[in-house]
Amino acid sequence: MTTRSKPLTQLLTDPVGAVPGLSLPPGSLVTETNGGTWPEPLLWVADEVAAPRTWAEYLPARDAGLRPVLLQDEAGLEEWWDGQLDPGMVSDPDVHRAEEVLEDFWRSAASETEDDEDAGETIAPFTARWPGLASPGRTAADPEATAADVAQALVGHSLKSPRIALVPVGRAADLPAAIGWSGPVNYEDDVARLCAVLRSWEDRFQVRAIALAYARLDLSVAAPPQTLEEALAVAAEHFAFCPDNIWQGYGSIREYAEDALVGKAHWTFWWD
């Protein structure tokens, strides 16, 4: 058994010893898709649908080296995480720099937007040139408390049937890479590059990855932009990170910044 899987094994065999006061409902281990003869456990996931406060209840699992995350079933894709996770196809987030990743993404998205006759309006006030990273936000609340509040608001609403899962990972930003999630595969096949951006957002905006679906990511944000000017700079990063947020949800980066970012404690991304 490898070092990464020990927290999961300990939690399953001795949950009280691993995390005092924490008890697990019925659940199971999910292993690597291409794990070989001895597939390694990637995460533990509950059998039953989570309640609104479930995410907060499992936050103490951090003391055992585990991070909670909600896994959302999709219509026709129940239990997508069973047989769909392959960390062997993912690089290490350590080898990527967030700004280089975002600049690369920005150039690609901006070049595709140039084919649109309304391209200038879509990315205004920016041009095809990468505008650089947004300034850090001002922390408005405790990041873990914010994550718990956002998770509670999502369960039963935009997340209709999530399961609570526990992942052996040091920081929430690395969750997608740690389990080999492939949600943005039609846009980027190495999710570690996205995790490098999540690390930067974790540092600058106190984000936490709280939910994953087949092609959707939900983050809580304890230091969101507070003005339109600040939000525009963040919106440029979001456009690079997930262009579909603007292309398929809003008419422009400016509209997205005004409606989805100013003072908002929840960011969501969906890749077509």
MOBEL-V237467 format. One line per field, one symbol per residue. ss: DSSP state (H for helix, E for strand, C for the rest). psi: psi as a letter, one per 40 degrees, with the letter a starting at -180 (. if undefined). burial: + if it has 16 or more other ideal C-beta (glycine too) atoms within 10 Angstrom, else -. A space follows every 10 residues. Layout:
ss=???
psi=???
burial=???
//
This chain:
ss=CCHHHHHHHH HHHCHHHHCC CCCCCCEEEE ECCCCHHHCC EEEEEECCCC CCCHHHHCHH HHHHCEEEEE EECECCECCC CCCCCCHHHC CCHHHCCHHH HHHHHHHHHH HHHCCCCCHH HHHCCCCCCC CCCCCCCCCC CCHHHHHHHH HHHHECCCEC CEEEEEEECC CHHHHHHHHC CCCCCCCCCC HHHHHHHHHH HHHHHCEEEE EECCCEEEEE ECCCCCCHHH HHHHHHHHHH HCCHHHHCCC CCHHHHHHHH HCCCCEEEEE CC
psi=hiddeddddd dddgddddhh ehihihaiih iidfeadghh hdihhidiii ideddddede edeefihiih hhiihefhfd eheehgeeeh ahddeihddd dddddddddd ddddehefdd ddeieiaehh eiiiiiihhe ihdddddddd ddddhecdgd fiihihhgid iddeddddef ifdfdedheg eddddddddd ddddefihhe ihadfihhii hegiieiddd dddddddddd dgdddddedi diddddddde dhehehhiih h.
burial=---++-++-+ ++--+--++- -+-+--+--+ +++------+ ++++++--++ ---++++++- ++-+++++++ +++------+ +--++++--+ --+--+-+-- +++-++--++ --+-----+- -++--+---+ +-++--+--- +-++-+++++ ++-++---+- -++++++++- ++++++++++ ++++--++-+ ++++++++++ ++-+++++++ ++++++++++ +++++----+ ++++++++++ +++++++--+ -+++-++--+ ++--++++++ +-
//
